[in-house]
Amino acid sequence: MTGFVLDNSVAMRWLLESNKEKDQSYAENVLKSFSSINALVPNLWHLEASNVLLGAEKRAEITVGEIEGFIIQLENLPIQVDPLTAFQSFSKTIALGRAYNLSSYDAAYLELAIRESIPLATLDKNLVKASKKSGVEIYLNVSK
């Protein structure tokens, strides 16, 4: 059963820890929830994750070995990729970006949560605000 949309702002905290205790705790709780539920991601998710990991590697925050281990961890999680994200880009996604002042990447997560009628797991403050305004529940009810 797919239970929520997973934003990269959460997944990246599993390797690149936040100094904000509340954010780190939320990310860890989302990770633990995979024992009973699956996540859904837009088809840009892997590229976005790779970009974050490459940036952290360039800044010497993580090593190639840590990235490789983390990728194995991600590949073993029950994360499904939505094949229809691109088809929504020029219509619903761009409209959500305009309406809530989001990047197209963030709007893709919101569009997917709306389309699938499932909660969104995110630590992005703008995405949290947009989710609340559009009636999308925040997964595990984190309050920002």
KOLTI-761231 format. One record per residue: x, y, z of N, C-alpha, C in turn; residue number from 1. Coordinates in steps of 0.02 Angstrom, whole numbers, always signed. Example, Ala and Ser with C-alpha at 12.3 -4.5 7.8 and 13.67 -1.06 7.14 Angstrom:
<recs>
REC    nc1    nc2    nc3   cac1   cac2   cac3    cc1    cc2    cc3 drennu
REC   +660   -284   +390   +615   -225   +390   +660   -165   +390      1
REC   +642   -112   +354   +684    -53   +357   +645     +2   +394      2
</recs>
This chain:
<recs>
REC    nc1    nc2    nc3   cac1   cac2   cac3    cc1    cc2    cc3 drennu
REC    +42    -59     +0     +0     +0     +0    +44    +62     +0      1
REC    +30   +107    -45    +67   +171    -47    +33   +219     +1      2
REC    +72   +245    +47    +43   +285    +99    +60   +359    +99      3
REC   +114   +378    +64   +133   +449    +66   +181   +464    +10      4
REC   +186   +530     -5   +235   +554    -53   +297   +574    -13      5
REC   +355   +552    -35   +418   +565     +0   +457   +619    -35      6
REC   +466   +675     -1   +507   +730    -27   +580   +717    -10      7
REC   +624   +738    -55   +696   +729    -43   +721   +766    +19      8
REC   +687   +818    +40   +708   +853   +100   +709   +807   +161      9
REC   +668   +756   +159   +665   +707   +214   +718   +653   +202     10
REC   +718   +624   +143   +762   +567   +128   +836   +586   +137     11
REC   +855   +646   +118   +925   +666   +123   +948   +672   +196     12
REC   +901   +682   +242   +919   +687   +313   +939   +619   +342     13
REC   +926   +565   +305   +946   +499   +329  +1022   +491   +323     14
REC  +1053   +530   +280  +1126   +529   +273  +1157   +594   +296     15
REC  +1129   +649   +275  +1155   +715   +291  +1114   +743   +349     16
REC  +1136   +730   +408  +1096   +748   +467  +1088   +822   +476     17
REC  +1029   +841   +501  +1013   +910   +514  +1034   +928   +585     18
REC  +1054   +991   +595  +1069  +1013   +664  +1004  +1033   +699     19
REC   +948  +1031   +664   +883  +1044   +694   +855   +977   +719     20
REC   +854   +969   +784   +834   +905   +814   +764   +883   +791     21
REC   +718   +930   +787   +649   +914   +767   +647   +887   +695     22
REC   +685   +918   +650   +688   +895   +581   +719   +825   +576     23
REC   +773   +815   +612   +806   +750   +611   +762   +695   +639     24
REC   +727   +710   +692   +682   +662   +723   +625   +644   +675     25
REC   +598   +694   +641   +545   +683   +593   +570   +637   +537     26
REC   +628   +652   +509   +656   +612   +454   +665   +539   +477     27
REC   +690   +530   +537   +701   +462   +563   +635   +426   +573     28
REC   +583   +461   +595   +517   +430   +603   +488   +410   +536     29
REC   +499   +450   +485   +475   +432   +418   +511   +368   +395     30
REC   +576   +366   +406   +614   +307   +386   +588   +244   +422     31
REC   +576   +250   +486   +550   +193   +525   +481   +170   +500     32
REC   +442   +216   +472   +375   +198   +450   +375   +152   +389     33
REC   +431   +145   +356   +435   +101   +298   +424    +28   +316     34
REC   +425    +12   +379   +413    -58   +399   +340    -78   +387     35
REC   +296    -27   +378   +226    -44   +368   +192     -7   +310     36
REC   +231    +32   +272   +199    +73   +220   +250    +88   +164     37
REC   +225   +100   +104   +267   +118    +47   +261   +193    +33     38
REC   +311   +219     -2   +311   +289    -22   +306   +294    -98     39
REC   +284   +352   -120   +280   +367   -191   +320   +430   -203     40
REC   +357   +432   -257   +397   +491   -274   +386   +510   -347     41
REC   +394   +575   -363   +391   +595   -433   +452   +568   -470     42
REC   +447   +562   -536   +502   +532   -573   +565   +574   -576     43
REC   +566   +632   -544   +627   +673   -540   +665   +658   -475     44
REC   +638   +618   -433   +665   +606   -366   +737   +582   -366     45
REC   +753   +533   -408   +821   +506   -410   +872   +558   -432     46
REC   +853   +598   -481   +898   +651   -505   +909   +703   -451     47
REC   +856   +721   -416   +861   +770   -363   +906   +743   -306     48
REC   +896   +680   -288   +937   +649   -236  +1010   +647   -257     49
REC  +1023   +627   -319  +1091   +624   -345  +1125   +693   -343     50
REC  +1087   +744   -359  +1114   +812   -358  +1135   +833   -287     51
REC  +1093   +818   -238  +1109   +834   -169  +1171   +795   -146     52
REC  +1175   +732   -164  +1231   +691   -143  +1296   +714   -176     53
REC  +1294   +731   -240  +1353   +757   -274  +1376   +823   -243     54
REC  +1329   +866   -226  +1347   +929   -194  +1381   +918   -127     55
REC  +1354   +872    -87  +1384   +857    -22  +1453   +826    -29     56
REC  +1461   +785    -81  +1527   +756    -94  +1577   +810   -113     57
REC  +1557   +856   -156  +1601   +911   -177  +1622   +955   -118     58
REC  +1577   +963    -70  +1592  +1003    -10  +1629   +962    +43     59
REC  +1645   +900    +27  +1681   +853    +71  +1642   +838   +135     60
REC  +1576   +839   +130  +1533   +822   +187  +1524   +746   +193     61
REC  +1529   +712   +137  +1522   +639   +135  +1571   +610    +84     62
REC  +1583   +546    +90  +1629   +512    +45  +1591   +473     -8     63
REC  +1628   +452    -59  +1598   +410   -111  +1571   +346    -81     64
REC  +1607   +317    -34  +1584   +255     -1  +1519   +266    +37     65
REC  +1513   +322    +71  +1451   +337   +107  +1393   +345    +58     66
REC  +1406   +377     +2  +1354   +385    -49  +1332   +317    -76     67
REC  +1380   +276    -92  +1364   +210   -119  +1323   +168    -70     68
REC  +1342   +170     -6  +1304   +135    +45  +1233   +162    +53     69
REC  +1228   +228    +49  +1162   +260    +56  +1117   +243     -3     70
REC  +1146   +242    -62  +1107   +224   -122  +1080   +153   -116     71
REC  +1120   +108    -90  +1096    +39    -80  +1038    +39    -31     72
REC  +1044    +79    +22   +989    +85    +71   +926   +110    +37     73
REC   +932   +163     -3   +874   +191    -37   +843   +141    -84     74
REC   +885   +104   -121   +859    +56   -170   +822     -1   -136     75
REC   +836    -14    -73   +803    -68    -37   +739    -47     -1     76
REC   +724    +17     -3   +662    +41    +28   +604    +33    -20     77
REC   +543    +24     +6   +485    +18    -38   +462    +87    -64     78
REC   +499   +112   -112   +484   +177   -142   +465   +165   -215     79
REC   +406   +187   -232   +381   +180   -301   +387   +246   -337     80
REC   +403   +243   -400   +410   +303   -442   +346   +313   -482     81
REC   +319   +373   -478   +260   +391   -516   +279   +403   -589     82
REC   +249   +367   -635   +267   +375   -706   +233   +434   -739     83
REC   +187   +467   -706   +146   +519   -738   +167   +590   -720     84
REC   +219   +598   -680   +241   +665   -659   +252   +711   -718     85
REC   +288   +688   -768   +305   +731   -825   +242   +753   -863     86
REC   +192   +711   -865   +130   +728   -900    +92   +784   -866     87
REC   +105   +796   -803    +71   +849   -765   +110   +915   -766     88
REC   +172   +913   -789   +218   +970   -783   +192  +1035   -813     89
REC   +167  +1032   -874   +147  +1093   -909    +76  +1116   -892     90
REC    +43  +1078   -850    -26  +1097   -832    -31  +1106   -756     91
REC    -44  +1052   -721    -57  +1057   -649     +4  +1078   -608     92
REC    +62  +1052   -625   +122  +1067   -585   +141  +1141   -592     93
REC   +140  +1166   -652   +158  +1237   -661   +106  +1282   -628     94
REC    +43  +1262   -629     -9  +1301   -597     +1  +1302   -521     95
REC    +19  +1245   -492    +32  +1243   -420    +94  +1284   -402     96
REC   +144  +1282   -444   +204  +1323   -432   +187  +1396   -430     97
REC   +145  +1418   -477   +124  +1488   -478    +82  +1505   -417     98
REC    +34  +1462   -403    -13  +1477   -348    +21  +1481   -280     99
REC    +71  +1439   -269   +102  +1435   -203   +175  +1458   -202    100
REC   +198  +1488   -256   +266  +1514   -261   +317  +1459   -246    101
REC   +310  +1402   -280   +354  +1345   -272   +396  +1335   -335    102
REC   +454  +1303   -327   +491  +1281   -386   +451  +1225   -420    103
REC   +466  +1212   -482   +431  +1159   -516   +445  +1092   -483    104
REC   +504  +1084   -454   +521  +1022   -420   +476  +1012   -359    105
REC   +470  +1063   -317   +428  +1058   -258   +354  +1051   -277    106
REC   +334  +1087   -329   +264  +1082   -352   +248  +1011   -376    107
REC   +298   +976   -402   +287   +907   -425   +268   +861   -367    108
REC   +300   +871   -309   +282   +832   -250   +211   +847   -228    109
REC   +194   +912   -227   +126   +932   -207    +74   +905   -256    110
REC    +88   +911   -320    +41   +886   -371    +29   +811   -362    111
REC    +81   +774   -349    +75   +701   -340    +33   +685   -278    112
REC    +45   +720   -224     +5   +709   -163    -68   +725   -175    113
REC    -81   +779   -211   -151   +798   -226   -183   +745   -271    114
REC   -148   +727   -324   -175   +679   -373   -190   +611   -341    115
REC   -145   +589   -297   -153   +523   -266   -193   +525   -200    116
REC   -209   +585   -177   -246   +594   -113   -211   +560    -55    117
REC   -145   +573    -51   -106   +544     +4    -64   +600    +36    118
REC    -43   +589    +98     -3   +641   +133    +66   +649   +101    119
REC    +98   +704   +119   +164   +721    +95   +213   +725   +154    120
REC   +269   +689   +148   +322   +693   +198   +373   +744   +173    121
REC   +379   +800   +208   +426   +852   +187   +451   +891   +246    122
REC   +511   +920   +238   +539   +966   +287   +545  +1036   +257    123
REC   +526  +1044   +195   +530  +1107   +160   +474  +1154   +185    124
REC   +493  +1210   +215   +443  +1255   +244   +393  +1281   +194    125
REC   +416  +1298   +134   +369  +1323    +83   +322  +1269    +60    126
REC   +347  +1208    +55   +305  +1153    +34   +255  +1134    +89    127
REC   +275  +1140   +152   +228  +1129   +207   +171  +1179   +204    128
REC   +188  +1243   +194   +136  +1296   +189    +90  +1282   +131    129
REC   +118  +1267    +73    +77  +1254    +13    +32  +1193    +24    130
REC    +59  +1142    +57    +19  +1082    +70    -41  +1098   +113    131
REC    -29  +1136   +166    -84  +1154   +210   -136  +1195   +174    132
REC   -114  +1243   +134   -161  +1286    +97   -201  +1246    +46    133
REC   -171  +1195    +18   -206  +1156    -34   -242  +1095     -6    134
REC   -240  +1087    +60   -277  +1032    +91   -241   +965    +92    135
REC   -176   +965    +80   -137   +904    +82   -111   +895   +153    136
REC   -122   +836   +180    -99   +820   +248    -23   +810   +247    137
REC     +9   +832   +301    +81   +819   +310    +87   +751   +344    138
REC   +125   +707   +314   +134   +639   +339   +164   +641   +410    139
REC   +136   +601   +453   +155   +598   +524   +144   +663   +561    140
REC   +105   +707   +531    +82   +769   +562   +137   +812   +595    141
REC   +193   +821   +561   +244   +866   +588   +216   +937   +586    142
REC   +227   +975   +638   +204  +1044   +638   +263  +1090   +627    143
REC   +257  +1135   +579   +311  +1181   +563   +293  +1250   +586    144
</recs>
